[in-house]
Amino acid sequence: MARLRDEYKKDMIPTLMEKFNYSNTMQVPRITKIVVNVGMGAMAQEKELIEKVRDELSIITGQRPRLTRSRISISNFKIREGAPVGYKVTLRGVRMYEFLDRLINFCIPRIRDFRGVSGTAFDQNGNYTLGLKEQTIFSELDLNKIPRTHGMDICIVTTAKTKEEAKGLLEAFGMPFEKK
């Protein structure tokens, strides 16, 4: 079992129950899935980079990503319907907790001039979206084999009802929010 999952069940659930005055452990918010999305942009025109982005994302997440294609044609961006536009991976269970552990404890602290992640990136349903500018913060990648740097979006989907509950949950996991 993943380390963060054990910590959540033993330490975080009682703490969150006390903080938000829950009467039942099933009321405590939890993370249901993490979606990692890479949009290729101009790289989609270069065929040899499409496989490299897929391989990088599979190394980072430990799971093979799914190719996403455009639904409509957009002439201003030179995109045709059905053209590859990115990759996405949905992580659940043990892989999700292991990825979150690596992200919080190893990858986020490697960001240059890091002062904390934004505390306002929650939607109304309690989900958190984190945008990264470079994939090079992941230590699993060989930096000599990366043809081009690209960003990625990481969406952490929770069962929280409000933004405050979701922020409390992620703070319990150790997410370093910026101080105001």
N, C-alpha and C positions, 0 to 999 in steps of 0.2 A: 504494500500500500504506500502511496505517496506521503511524504513527510507533512506537507501542508494539509492534507486530508485528515491525518491523525490529529494535528494541532487544532483544526477546525472542530472536530468532534469532541475533543477533550477540553480545550481551553476557550475557544471562541464562542461556542454556543452558550455556555453559562454567562459569559461576559456580556454578550449581546442581549440575552434575555433580561439581565439586570438593567442594562443601559436603556432599553426601549420598553421595559415593563411588559414583557410577553408572559403569558400564563402557560404556554405550551411550547415545546421544542420545535414543533412543526411550523410555528409562526416565524421562526428565525429565518431571515433571508439566506439564500445560498446561491452559489454560482452554478448555473445549469450548463453553459457551454461558453467556449471562446472561439470567435471566428477571426481568422487571420486572412486579410485580403491584400493582394498586391495588384495594383493597376499598372499595366506596362506602358501606356501612353505611346510615345514615338517608337519604343522598342518593339511594339507589335508588328511593325513593318519589316523588321529584320528577323528572318526565320531562325537563324542560329541562336539568337538570344532567348527565344521562347523556351527552348528546352533547358537552357542554363538557369533561367528564373525558376522553372519548375523544380529543378534539382536543388537549388538553394533553399527554396521554401520547404521541400521535403526533408532536407538536412536540419533546418531550424525547428520544424514542428514534429518530426518523427512520423509523419503521415503523408501519403501522396496527395498533392493538391488536385483540385478539379479545375479544368480550364473553363473560364467564363467567356461567353461570346456576346457580341453586341446584339441587341434586340431590334434596333432600327439603324438606318443609314443616316450619318451626319456628315454632310458635305464639307462643312467648315473644318472639321477635324480629320477629314479624309478617312472616314470609317464607313465600311459597308456592313450591311446586315449580315450577321453570322461570322464576322471577323473576330479573331481572338483579341480580347481587351485586358485580360488579367487571369489571375489564379486565386482560388480561395480554399481554405481548409477549415473545417469545423471540428474542434477538439472537444471531447467529452470524457468523463471518468478520470482514470489515472493519468492519461496523457495530458489532460487539461490541467490538473494540479501540478504535474511536473513542469509543464511549460510556464505556468504562472509563477512557480517557485524560481525557475531560471530567469524569467523576465524581471521579477522584483529584486532578487538578490544579486544577480550577476550582470544583467544586460543594461538595465536602466542606470545604474551607477557609472557605466562606461560612457554615457553620453557627455559630449564636451560641454562645458559651462552649464552643468546641470544644477538647477535650483529647485527642482520638484516638478511633478506633473500637474497639469491644470486641474483644479478642483471644480471647474464649471462644465466639464465635458459629459455631464449626465443628461440623459433624456428624461421625459416625464415618467417613464416606466421603471426607472432605476437602473438602466444599462449604462455602461461606461465605455467610451470610445477613445482610444489612444492612438495618435498618429506619430509614426517614426519617420524621420527624414532619410536615414541610412540603415541598411541591413548589416553594416559592418560591426555593429555593437554586439552581435551574437558571436561568441567565441568559437562556435562549432564550425564556422566558415573559414576556409583557407583564403586569406586575403589576396594571394597571388593568382587565384583562379577566378576572381570576380571580374567580369568584363566591364561592368558598369554599375554604379551605385543607384539604388532606387529606394523608395520609401514603402511603407506598408501601414495598413490600418489594423488595429487590434481592438475588437469589440468584445467586451466582457458582459455577458448576458446574465442577469441575476433575477431572483424571484422577489426582490425588494419592491415595495409598493410606492415608496417615495425616494427622492434624491438623498435625503438625510440618512435613511436606512442603508442605501447602497454605499454611500460614502463611509458610514460606520463599518460596514462589512469589509470594504477594501482596506480601510485603515487597520482593521484587525489582522488582515492578511499581511500588512506591512507596506502597502503602497505609499511611496513618499510624495505626498501632496505638498505643493508649494505653500510657504508661510506668507500670510498677508500682513 
